[in-house]
Amino acid sequence: GEQRGLGLNPDGSPKKMKYANSTQVLEVAVMVGDFASCNDSRAQKTLSKIKSLRPQALLGDKGKSRAFSDFRRMIGLDKQAAKAPMRMAFMIPNPLLPSEYFSRPQLDSFVIEMNADVDHSLLDCPGRYSVRVATFTGAGSFGQGAMDASNDDGAESRLIKAAENAHRLTEALRKQGWQAWEFHDRESSVVCVGSLSQVTVGNQGGPQQPHPEFIRIKNGLGPDPEKLAMGTILPKRVDGILLDVDPRPIDVPRLPLGRR
């Protein structure tokens, strides 16, 4: 197909170029198994077993096609018949998962421990996204070293207070019927609402629109839309706690693959 090239034509239109070799190769892959991690012991055992398999479909000499002979030559069957034909098998991520799945924020062991005993932890949210409605910062950082040394009691106390406010707000929102979650890390605590598999929706070929559930949460817990239209930003309060001015969807943090 045509591709945009560098520079412009004399009439100012963009240059269009074509691939010198436009041949397309159709490849088919065979995949086995469903594992949480490459380090999964079951995955490693399965991979070792697959590498030693000798299926007749790959060992037979009846295939006369160019592709079959190229495959035999690539894996060395013509010269090293004693070696298993599937010895080059390897592990790959699930190709059906969207690319953004692998960019979701992952957590270290310390942050996981901070959220281990939380009743409504954001880590338990089943959706891909949730809407952040309140943020509590400790104006500092919190780590294992700070805990051991106790050299920053002020920052630690502010982070503890932030966590307490997040928990209090989560419980208050739950009592009002909202699906609220709380999450704590080294620098802040947040409260989120909802569980969404996607942020936008839209008709086929039409423009994408914000998900109706996101709109419901934003209208219900964000500033008053009418006052906002008049230029007055007045955050809502729940149980005396101020909510964020601009509720936004965020990626739900996920546990490392080996700990799910």
Helices and strands as residue ranges (DSSP letters): E 2-8, E 14-18, H 41-52, H 56-59, H 66-74, G 99-103, H 109-114, G 122-124, E 129-137, H 144-149, H 153-175, E 180-184, E 188-196, E 200-201, E 209-210, H 212-221, H 225-229, E 237-238, E 241-242, E 248-251, G 257-259
